[in-house]
Amino acid sequence: MPETIEIYDDRLRLLVHPDSSLQKLATDAVHSEGPVYFHEDDSLVWSDAHGNRLLRWSASDGVSVLRDPSDYQSGNYRDLEGRLVACSSGLRAIIRRDRYDQWKVLVDRYQGKRLNSPNDLVVKSDGTIWFTDPPYGITEPNQGYGGEQEQRGCFVYRFDPATGEIDAIVTDMVRPNGLAFSPDENLLYVSDTAAFNIPDGPHHIRVYEVVNGRRVTNGSVFAVIDPGQPDGLRVDEYGNIFTSSQDSVQVYAPNGNRLGKILVPETCANLTFGGVKRDRLFITAGTSLYAIDLNTRGVQR
């Protein structure tokens, strides 16, 4: 195994290539976050979240700036039509880019009150957008425009862009952040990054059973992440969970056993699968963008 891989369980050997190496693709961001892959032109879009910019990388074109300022755009994903949807910590909203490169606010309120600062999202197979809403764009000067918190807590929401319906789905977490569905969408994984600025706060991933595709139940701690906190996470075709941490991308089996680590020289914030076969893991960490080829594929669209 390459030096960048730490193996705690032999199941990880099936997921990585013996000759895989971690590649640094780009650098010079303030804080890299929220990667999303576009197969149409083999490109990767990600956020310089603290630099208030949206960036793009491709092997043919290098790095370019797509939005500056980006209203502290963070989590990025694609909807069922291939449009870029994102969390805007600055606007305290979920936004979407149309075919003409114009951005539209999809939702910025729940029960008539402003959201905190949406941080990460996923698009379910039914087109609904599930997103987390911690307060970092309010409390942290380099993550938003500040303001007053109007919601009574930090929740995970389900938003239907077809109807405008929004519901608070997860209400028992301190600082929900990254999220991902299992391959069959029967489970929802959500990271809690409260330890970032709350002494003795949680730094774990919780898992919930999804009921009728609309709500969750039976939440429990899936894994405590150390060192650091979990932030962004993704799931592969076998249901393994790849999560960011302070020193690496940590890999967990569906039963919660830690299989090992993909070591990263900067603090890992987020990740996504991409490439023609969805078997390349792109990692946003510190000021940089990294990638490593794997022997497994991601399930996100």
Residue frames relative to the residue before (quaternion, step in Angstrom):
aa qw qx qy qz dx dy dz
M 1.0000 0.0000 0.0000 0.0000 0.00 0.00 0.00
P 0.5348 -0.6211 0.4558 0.3471 3.60 -1.07 0.65
E 0.6465 -0.5491 0.3699 0.3790 3.56 -1.24 0.50
T 0.6248 0.5624 -0.3430 0.4191 3.59 1.15 -0.46
I 0.6892 0.4485 -0.2695 0.5012 3.61 1.27 -0.20
E 0.1028 -0.7478 0.6529 0.0628 3.56 -0.98 0.95
I 0.1530 -0.8163 0.5549 0.0483 3.58 -0.66 1.11
Y 0.1135 -0.7900 0.6014 0.0351 3.56 -0.80 1.09
D 0.7681 0.1617 -0.0709 0.6155 3.57 1.26 -0.43
D 0.5187 -0.6862 0.4115 0.3012 3.60 -0.77 1.01
R 0.5148 0.6410 -0.4276 0.3758 3.60 1.18 -0.30
L 0.5979 0.5732 -0.3685 0.4222 3.59 1.14 -0.53
R 0.5739 0.6087 -0.3804 0.3942 3.61 1.10 -0.59
L 0.6438 0.5264 -0.3181 0.4553 3.57 1.16 -0.56
L 0.6991 0.4956 -0.2566 0.4470 3.58 1.22 -0.49
V 0.7499 0.3360 -0.1909 0.5370 3.60 1.22 -0.34
H 0.4515 -0.6541 0.5328 0.2906 3.55 -1.25 0.49
P 0.5519 -0.6287 0.4248 0.3459 3.63 -0.93 0.76
D 0.7570 0.3538 -0.1973 0.5126 3.58 1.12 -0.61
S 0.3399 0.7499 -0.5038 0.2613 3.60 1.21 0.37
S 0.0330 -0.7843 0.6191 0.0240 3.54 -1.12 0.66
L 0.4653 -0.6601 0.5159 0.2857 3.53 -1.15 0.68
Q 0.1333 -0.8026 0.5800 0.0409 3.56 -0.80 1.06
K 0.2914 -0.7140 0.6046 0.1995 3.56 -1.04 0.79
L 0.2159 -0.8190 0.5259 0.0775 3.55 -0.57 1.22
A 0.7995 -0.0396 0.0763 0.5944 3.57 1.06 -0.74
T 0.0559 -0.7830 0.6179 0.0434 3.55 -1.27 0.37
D 0.6353 0.5713 -0.3929 0.3401 3.59 -1.34 -0.32
A 0.4382 0.6100 -0.5211 0.4055 3.59 1.09 0.59
V 0.5259 -0.5837 0.4903 0.3774 3.57 -1.26 0.19
H 0.7715 -0.1436 0.1208 0.6079 3.58 0.93 -0.92
S 0.2452 -0.8080 0.5233 0.1147 3.57 -0.30 1.29
E 0.0778 0.7963 -0.5875 0.1214 3.57 -0.91 0.98
G 0.8799 0.2694 -0.0919 0.3806 3.50 -1.47 -0.01
P 0.1535 0.8194 -0.5451 0.0887 3.67 0.65 0.92
V 0.0038 0.7662 -0.6426 0.0008 3.56 -1.18 0.66
Y 0.3113 -0.7868 0.5145 0.1391 3.57 -0.87 1.01
F 0.1705 -0.7620 0.6191 0.0831 3.57 -1.15 0.79
H 0.2971 -0.7974 0.5024 0.1532 3.56 -0.36 1.28
E 0.5367 0.6593 -0.4029 0.3390 3.58 1.15 -0.54
D 0.8105 0.1031 -0.0455 0.5749 3.59 1.02 -0.77
D 0.4671 -0.7038 0.4299 0.3189 3.58 1.24 0.46
S 0.4496 0.6742 -0.4564 0.3673 3.55 0.84 1.06
L 0.2719 -0.7343 0.6035 0.1509 3.51 -1.33 0.40
V 0.1352 -0.7691 0.6216 0.0614 3.56 -0.85 1.03
W 0.1024 0.7975 -0.5898 0.0756 3.57 -0.93 0.85
S 0.5027 -0.6704 0.4768 0.2656 3.52 -1.31 0.41
D 0.2183 -0.6504 0.7019 0.1918 3.49 -1.23 0.66
A 0.2128 -0.8682 0.4296 0.1278 3.51 0.50 1.33
H 0.7408 0.3764 -0.2314 0.5060 3.60 0.89 -0.87
G 0.6427 0.4997 -0.3214 0.4837 3.58 1.24 -0.30
N 0.3762 -0.7697 0.4472 0.2572 3.56 1.39 -0.01
R 0.5671 0.5546 -0.3989 0.4600 3.56 0.99 0.96
L 0.2610 -0.7019 0.6319 0.1998 3.54 -1.34 0.36
L 0.1446 -0.8281 0.5415 0.0147 3.56 -0.73 1.15
R 0.1704 -0.7589 0.6187 0.1107 3.55 -1.30 0.40
W 0.0652 -0.7763 0.6258 0.0386 3.55 -1.13 0.79
S 0.1200 0.7372 -0.6648 0.0167 3.51 -1.25 0.59
A 0.6133 -0.5723 0.3925 0.3772 3.56 -1.15 0.58
S 0.7018 0.4744 -0.2710 0.4571 3.59 1.06 -0.69
D 0.7920 0.3357 -0.1539 0.4862 3.58 1.00 -0.82
G 0.4206 -0.6885 0.4890 0.3316 3.60 1.16 -0.37
V 0.7076 -0.4387 0.3487 0.4305 3.57 -1.16 -0.68
S 0.0355 0.7755 -0.6298 0.0269 3.55 -1.05 0.85
V 0.4467 -0.6727 0.5262 0.2666 3.56 -1.27 0.40
L 0.2384 -0.7945 0.5464 0.1155 3.59 -0.72 1.08
R 0.7974 0.0186 0.0074 0.6031 3.60 1.05 -0.74
D 0.1783 0.7586 -0.6116 0.1365 3.55 -0.94 0.90
P 0.4508 -0.3539 -0.7764 0.2623 1.54 -0.74 2.40
S 0.3943 -0.7263 0.5214 0.2127 3.55 -1.30 0.38
D 0.4375 -0.6928 0.4483 0.3573 3.59 1.29 0.16
Y 0.6072 -0.6076 0.3256 0.3950 3.53 1.03 1.00
Q 0.0884 0.8065 -0.5659 0.1464 3.51 0.84 1.10
S 0.1094 -0.8161 0.5668 0.0283 3.59 -0.92 0.89
G 0.8184 0.1771 -0.1010 0.5373 3.61 -0.09 -1.22
N 0.0647 -0.7933 0.6054 -0.0039 3.57 -0.94 0.97
Y 0.0662 0.7739 -0.6255 0.0741 3.57 -1.10 0.73
R 0.3828 -0.6887 0.5514 0.2739 3.59 -1.32 0.03
D 0.3671 -0.7138 0.5428 0.2472 3.56 -1.01 0.77
L 0.7470 -0.4285 0.2636 0.4346 3.57 -1.28 0.05
E 0.6804 0.4491 -0.2853 0.5039 3.59 1.24 -0.31
G 0.5835 -0.6168 0.3560 0.3903 3.57 1.27 0.13
R 0.4833 0.6596 -0.4456 0.3644 3.58 1.26 0.15
L 0.4816 -0.6589 0.4994 0.2907 3.55 -1.15 0.67
V 0.0433 -0.7622 0.6458 0.0081 3.55 -0.84 1.06
A 0.0392 -0.8322 0.5502 -0.0564 3.56 -0.95 0.81
C 0.4364 -0.6327 0.5702 0.2898 3.48 -1.41 0.27
S 0.1252 -0.7732 0.6184 0.0641 3.56 -0.91 0.92
S 0.2720 -0.7794 0.5449 0.1471 3.57 -0.36 1.24
G 0.6369 0.5398 -0.3286 0.4415 3.56 1.13 -0.62
L 0.7378 0.3797 -0.2179 0.5138 3.57 0.89 -0.93
R 0.3125 -0.7589 0.5028 0.2712 3.58 1.33 -0.29
A 0.5901 0.5702 -0.3162 0.4762 3.53 1.02 0.93
I 0.3937 -0.6093 0.6128 0.3133 3.49 -1.47 0.08
I 0.0797 -0.8148 0.5742 -0.0050 3.56 -0.76 1.07
R 0.1542 -0.7845 0.5955 0.0782 3.58 -1.26 0.44
R 0.3262 -0.7336 0.5665 0.1858 3.56 -1.07 0.84
D 0.2870 -0.7673 0.5459 0.1755 3.59 -0.84 0.93
R 0.7456 -0.4219 0.2811 0.4325 3.56 -1.32 0.01
Y 0.7024 0.4408 -0.2561 0.4967 3.57 1.22 -0.39
D 0.5369 -0.6630 0.3661 0.3718 3.55 1.30 0.46
Q 0.4675 0.6324 -0.4690 0.4018 3.56 1.13 0.68
W 0.3117 -0.7668 0.5397 0.1536 3.56 -1.04 0.82
K 0.1050 -0.7972 0.5944 0.0115 3.55 -0.99 0.93
V 0.4070 -0.6753 0.5586 0.2573 3.56 -1.06 0.79
L 0.2480 -0.7823 0.5567 0.1288 3.59 -0.73 1.08
V 0.7832 -0.1269 0.1119 0.5983 3.57 0.95 -0.84
D 0.0257 0.8098 -0.5854 0.0284 3.58 -1.00 0.83
R 0.7413 0.3410 -0.2155 0.5364 3.57 1.27 0.19
Y 0.0978 -0.7448 0.6549 0.0825 3.51 -1.31 0.49
Q 0.8326 -0.0383 -0.0464 0.5507 3.55 -0.71 1.17
G 0.7288 -0.4724 0.2214 0.4435 3.54 0.98 0.94
K 0.6745 0.4597 -0.2925 0.4982 3.60 1.25 -0.04
R 0.5841 -0.6064 0.4136 0.3465 3.54 -1.11 0.75
L 0.5077 -0.6116 0.5131 0.3238 3.53 -1.17 0.66
N 0.6071 -0.5488 0.4176 0.3948 3.57 -1.26 0.32
S 0.6288 -0.4459 0.3389 0.5394 3.58 0.35 -1.29
P 0.3109 -0.7841 0.5053 0.1825 3.60 0.03 1.26
N 0.2158 -0.8335 0.5062 0.0487 3.54 -0.86 1.06
D 0.8021 -0.0552 0.0709 0.5904 3.60 0.92 -0.86
L 0.0640 -0.8104 0.5823 0.0025 3.57 -1.17 0.57
V 0.1117 -0.7295 0.6637 0.1219 3.50 -1.42 0.24
V 0.3126 -0.7151 0.5921 0.2009 3.54 -1.24 0.54
K 0.3325 -0.7568 0.5364 0.1702 3.56 -0.67 1.15
S 0.6727 -0.5277 0.3397 0.3919 3.59 -1.23 0.39
D 0.6536 0.4851 -0.3219 0.4836 3.61 1.23 -0.27
G 0.6070 -0.5949 0.3344 0.4072 3.58 1.28 0.14
T 0.5324 0.6230 -0.4238 0.3858 3.60 1.20 -0.13
I 0.3376 -0.7294 0.5688 0.1748 3.54 -1.20 0.69
W 0.1163 -0.7720 0.6237 0.0385 3.57 -0.77 1.08
F 0.0728 0.8318 -0.5415 0.0978 3.58 -0.65 1.05
T 0.4080 -0.6921 0.5471 0.2348 3.53 -1.29 0.54
D 0.1680 -0.8147 0.5542 0.0295 3.55 -1.15 0.68
P 0.0670 0.7918 -0.6002 0.0919 3.62 0.41 1.19
P 0.5690 -0.6499 0.3926 0.3158 3.63 -1.21 0.16
Y 0.3305 0.8159 -0.4551 0.1337 3.59 1.24 0.04
G 0.6384 0.5259 -0.3392 0.4482 3.61 1.04 -0.57
I 0.6458 0.4777 -0.3057 0.5111 3.55 1.30 -0.29
T 0.7773 0.3989 -0.1796 0.4521 3.57 0.86 -1.03
E 0.7510 0.3655 -0.2063 0.5098 3.61 1.08 -0.62
P 0.4489 -0.7453 0.4197 0.2585 3.63 -0.59 1.10
N 0.7266 0.4118 -0.2521 0.4888 3.62 1.13 -0.47
Q 0.6746 0.4877 -0.3015 0.4649 3.59 1.22 0.32
G 0.8111 0.0110 -0.0047 0.5848 3.59 1.23 0.05
Y 0.6295 -0.5590 0.4059 0.3556 3.52 -1.34 -0.24
G 0.5528 -0.6203 0.3988 0.3880 3.59 1.25 0.15
G 0.3006 0.7473 -0.5637 0.1825 3.56 -1.31 -0.23
E 0.5660 -0.5865 0.4607 0.3513 3.53 -1.32 -0.17
Q 0.4342 -0.6772 0.5263 0.2754 3.55 -1.06 0.76
E 0.1891 -0.8089 0.5519 0.0735 3.56 -0.75 1.09
Q 0.6352 0.5051 -0.3331 0.4800 3.59 1.15 -0.51
R 0.5197 -0.6721 0.4386 0.2928 3.58 -1.10 0.69
G 0.8026 0.0556 -0.0398 0.5926 3.58 1.27 -0.10
C 0.5016 -0.6066 0.5157 0.3385 3.53 -1.36 -0.23
F 0.0275 -0.8565 0.5109 -0.0683 3.56 -0.31 1.28
V 0.3692 -0.6208 0.6144 0.3176 3.49 -1.44 -0.05
Y 0.1655 -0.8160 0.5517 0.0501 3.56 -0.77 1.07
R 0.2359 -0.6992 0.6507 0.1788 3.50 -1.38 0.43
F 0.0287 -0.8061 0.5902 -0.0314 3.57 -0.66 1.15
D 0.1968 -0.7676 0.6020 0.0977 3.55 -0.91 0.98
P 0.2903 -0.7915 0.5065 0.1807 3.64 -0.29 1.16
A 0.5926 0.5798 -0.3719 0.4176 3.60 1.18 -0.38
T 0.7957 0.2733 -0.1260 0.5256 3.59 1.04 -0.78
G 0.4357 -0.6910 0.4616 0.3458 3.59 1.19 -0.47
E 0.4538 0.6972 -0.4432 0.3339 3.58 1.28 0.07
I 0.0101 -0.7850 0.6192 -0.0126 3.56 -0.98 0.90
D 0.0279 -0.7959 0.6041 -0.0291 3.56 -0.94 0.98
A 0.4032 -0.6590 0.5740 0.2714 3.56 -1.16 0.66
I 0.2007 -0.8301 0.5168 0.0599 3.56 -0.47 1.26
V 0.7767 0.1450 -0.0638 0.6097 3.58 0.96 -0.93
T 0.0038 -0.8325 0.5513 -0.0546 3.57 -0.61 1.15
D 0.6396 0.5557 -0.3173 0.4259 3.61 1.26 0.13
M 0.5636 0.5756 -0.4014 0.4359 3.60 1.16 0.56
V 0.5193 -0.6510 0.4611 0.3067 3.56 -1.20 0.51
R 0.7952 -0.0683 0.0834 0.5967 3.58 0.76 -1.07
P 0.0958 -0.8110 0.5749 0.0499 3.63 0.29 1.15
N 0.0992 -0.8289 0.5505 -0.0041 3.55 -0.91 0.93
G 0.8182 0.0680 -0.0262 0.5704 3.63 0.07 -1.23
L 0.0276 -0.8032 0.5950 0.0097 3.57 -1.20 0.46
A 0.0425 0.7788 -0.6238 0.0507 3.55 -1.26 0.57
F 0.3731 -0.7021 0.5625 0.2270 3.53 -1.22 0.60
S 0.5277 -0.5660 0.5205 0.3610 3.54 -1.30 0.42
P 0.7019 -0.4837 0.2954 0.4313 3.64 -1.16 0.39
D 0.7385 0.3812 -0.2334 0.5047 3.63 1.01 -0.72
E 0.4296 -0.7341 0.4178 0.3194 3.58 1.38 0.07
N 0.4538 0.6784 -0.4579 0.3524 3.59 1.15 0.50
L 0.7424 0.2830 -0.1850 0.5784 3.57 1.28 -0.22
L 0.1552 -0.7573 0.6273 0.0945 3.55 -1.17 0.71
Y 0.1631 -0.7733 0.6085 0.0720 3.56 -0.81 1.07
V 0.0127 -0.7973 0.6025 -0.0320 3.58 -0.92 0.95
S 0.2862 -0.7550 0.5638 0.1738 3.59 -0.84 0.94
D 0.2042 -0.7458 0.6223 0.1220 3.55 -1.22 0.65
T 0.1157 -0.8273 0.5495 0.0152 3.57 -0.58 1.20
A 0.2032 0.8268 -0.5066 0.1361 3.59 1.13 0.55
A 0.6032 0.5855 -0.3626 0.4024 3.60 1.07 -0.65
F 0.4561 0.6919 -0.4411 0.3446 3.59 1.25 -0.25
N 0.8338 -0.0319 0.0387 0.5498 3.60 0.86 -0.86
I 0.6224 0.4609 -0.3688 0.5139 3.58 1.20 0.49
P 0.4220 -0.7134 0.4880 0.2735 3.63 -0.52 1.09
D 0.8411 0.0765 -0.1149 0.5230 3.56 -0.91 1.03
G 0.3593 0.7323 -0.5003 0.2904 3.59 1.18 0.47
P 0.6288 -0.5582 0.3770 0.3885 3.60 -1.18 0.44
H 0.0381 -0.7515 0.6580 0.0302 3.55 -1.25 0.58
H 0.4367 0.6965 -0.4329 0.3699 3.52 0.72 1.15
I 0.3950 -0.6442 0.5855 0.2935 3.52 -1.43 0.00
R 0.1823 -0.7598 0.6150 0.1063 3.54 -0.98 0.90
V 0.1910 -0.7656 0.6031 0.1172 3.56 -1.19 0.56
Y 0.1148 -0.7930 0.5980 0.0184 3.56 -1.03 0.90
E 0.4117 -0.6578 0.5648 0.2806 3.55 -1.21 0.57
V 0.3124 -0.7501 0.5571 0.1715 3.57 -0.91 0.96
V 0.1659 -0.7998 0.5750 0.0468 3.57 -0.80 1.09
N 0.8554 -0.0552 -0.0054 0.5151 3.57 -0.72 1.14
G 0.6025 -0.6159 0.3391 0.3777 3.56 1.15 0.57
R 0.7106 0.4841 -0.2376 0.4519 3.57 1.27 0.00
R 0.8012 0.1053 -0.0540 0.5865 3.60 1.13 -0.47
V 0.3308 -0.7419 0.5496 0.1952 3.57 -1.28 0.19
T 0.0696 -0.7778 0.6238 0.0325 3.53 -1.31 0.42
N 0.8169 0.3029 -0.1960 0.4500 3.55 -1.39 0.10
G 0.1320 0.8128 -0.5505 0.1376 3.57 0.77 1.01
S 0.0772 0.7861 -0.6087 0.0741 3.56 -1.04 0.80
V 0.5748 -0.5697 0.4493 0.3785 3.58 -1.26 0.33
F 0.2747 -0.7712 0.5578 0.1368 3.56 -0.73 1.10
A 0.7801 -0.1689 0.1461 0.5844 3.60 0.90 -0.93
V 0.3135 -0.7000 0.6089 0.2020 3.54 -1.15 0.74
I 0.2428 -0.8082 0.5265 0.1031 3.57 -0.64 1.14
D 0.1347 0.7649 -0.6127 0.1459 3.52 -0.84 1.10
P 0.5390 -0.2044 -0.8161 0.0419 1.59 -1.89 1.68
G 0.7493 0.3897 -0.2993 0.4440 3.54 -1.30 0.39
Q 0.5419 -0.5896 0.4775 0.3615 3.52 -1.20 -0.62
P 0.4879 -0.5879 0.5279 0.3711 3.56 -1.25 0.32
D 0.1002 -0.7702 0.6245 0.0828 3.57 -1.08 0.58
G 0.8138 0.0215 0.0086 0.5807 3.59 -0.10 -1.22
L 0.0152 -0.7934 0.6086 0.0002 3.56 -1.18 0.61
R 0.0925 -0.7715 0.6277 0.0473 3.53 -1.28 0.55
V 0.3156 -0.7421 0.5691 0.1609 3.56 -1.28 0.48
D 0.3215 -0.7509 0.5399 0.2029 3.58 -0.98 0.80
E 0.7587 -0.4204 0.2646 0.4214 3.57 -1.33 0.07
Y 0.6931 0.4529 -0.2676 0.4928 3.59 1.22 -0.42
G 0.5805 -0.6084 0.3635 0.4010 3.56 1.28 0.05
N 0.4369 0.6783 -0.4756 0.3504 3.60 1.22 0.24
I 0.3224 -0.7557 0.5450 0.1669 3.55 -1.05 0.81
F 0.1370 -0.7582 0.6353 0.0528 3.56 -0.87 1.05
T 0.0341 0.8306 -0.5513 0.0701 3.58 -0.51 1.17
S 0.4992 -0.6302 0.5042 0.3154 3.54 -1.15 0.62
S 0.0371 0.7584 -0.6507 0.0049 3.55 -1.31 0.44
Q 0.7447 -0.4246 0.2627 0.4430 3.56 -1.26 0.02
D 0.8191 0.2629 -0.1129 0.4973 3.59 0.90 -0.89
S 0.8264 0.1147 0.0190 0.5509 3.60 1.18 -0.28
V 0.4284 -0.5362 0.6082 0.3988 3.42 -1.49 -0.29
Q 0.1818 -0.7890 0.5796 0.0920 3.58 -0.60 1.13
V 0.2300 -0.7874 0.5650 0.0885 3.57 -0.99 0.90
Y 0.0715 -0.8046 0.5893 -0.0163 3.56 -0.82 1.10
A 0.4414 -0.6532 0.5487 0.2782 3.53 -1.13 0.74
P 0.6661 -0.5126 0.3454 0.4174 3.63 -1.16 0.35
N 0.6696 0.4901 -0.3111 0.4632 3.62 1.14 -0.46
G 0.6245 -0.5817 0.3252 0.4073 3.59 1.28 0.10
N 0.5006 0.6395 -0.4405 0.3826 3.62 1.23 -0.03
R 0.3665 -0.7136 0.5481 0.2368 3.56 -0.94 0.88
L 0.2893 -0.7922 0.5209 0.1322 3.55 -0.65 1.17
G 0.7386 -0.3427 0.2392 0.5289 3.57 1.08 -0.62
K 0.4435 -0.6812 0.5262 0.2498 3.52 -1.36 -0.28
I 0.2266 -0.6740 0.6761 0.1932 3.48 -1.36 0.47
L 0.2834 -0.8103 0.4889 0.1555 3.56 -0.17 1.27
V 0.0934 -0.7790 0.6200 0.0067 3.55 -1.01 0.94
P 0.4537 -0.7392 0.4239 0.2609 3.64 -0.74 0.94
E 0.7223 0.3008 -0.2383 0.5753 3.60 1.25 -0.05
T 0.6423 -0.5284 0.3764 0.4082 3.58 -1.22 0.41
C 0.3452 -0.7728 0.5057 0.1669 3.53 -0.61 1.20
A 0.1813 -0.8057 0.5590 0.0744 3.58 -0.87 0.99
N 0.8148 -0.0933 0.1137 0.5608 3.59 0.88 -0.83
L 0.1081 -0.7938 0.5980 0.0238 3.57 -1.30 0.25
T 0.0074 0.7787 -0.6270 -0.0206 3.52 -1.31 0.31
F 0.4376 -0.6573 0.5389 0.2931 3.56 -1.26 0.42
G 0.0828 0.7878 -0.6063 0.0707 3.55 -1.11 0.73
G 0.4821 0.6357 -0.5140 0.3150 3.51 -1.28 -0.39
V 0.7068 -0.4760 0.3165 0.4166 3.55 -1.27 0.38
K 0.7730 0.3096 -0.1593 0.5303 3.59 1.02 -0.81
R 0.4482 -0.7020 0.4299 0.3486 3.61 1.32 0.16
D 0.5306 0.6368 -0.4014 0.3897 3.59 1.15 0.59
R 0.5751 0.5289 -0.3989 0.4801 3.58 1.22 0.42
L 0.2385 -0.7769 0.5697 0.1227 3.55 -0.78 1.06
F 0.1636 -0.7678 0.6159 0.0662 3.54 -0.72 1.16
I 0.1181 -0.8123 0.5712 -0.0073 3.56 -0.84 1.05
T 0.1694 -0.7453 0.6352 0.1108 3.57 -0.89 0.96
A 0.1143 0.7987 -0.5703 0.1538 3.56 -0.66 1.17
G 0.8407 0.0092 -0.0342 0.5404 3.57 -0.80 0.99
T 0.7994 -0.2370 0.2115 0.5100 3.55 -0.70 -1.12
S 0.7138 0.5166 -0.1920 0.4321 3.56 1.30 -0.20
L 0.2989 -0.6824 0.6288 0.2227 3.48 -1.50 0.09
Y 0.0756 -0.7994 0.5960 -0.0061 3.57 -0.83 1.08
A 0.0772 -0.7778 0.6187 0.0798 3.56 -1.34 0.20
I 0.0034 -0.7678 0.6406 0.0111 3.53 -1.26 0.57
D 0.3878 -0.7185 0.5312 0.2263 3.57 -0.99 0.86
L 0.1471 -0.8072 0.5707 0.0330 3.56 -0.91 0.99
N 0.4578 -0.6517 0.5312 0.2888 3.52 -1.39 0.07
T 0.6590 0.3987 -0.3232 0.5498 3.55 1.08 0.80
R 0.3375 -0.7566 0.5321 0.1746 3.56 -1.18 0.49
G 0.4798 -0.6543 0.5073 0.2903 3.52 -1.20 0.62
V 0.4146 -0.7288 0.4895 0.2396 3.57 -1.17 0.47
Q 0.5475 0.6284 -0.4227 0.3559 3.61 1.15 -0.30
R 0.5359 -0.6281 0.4657 0.3186 3.52 -1.22 0.58
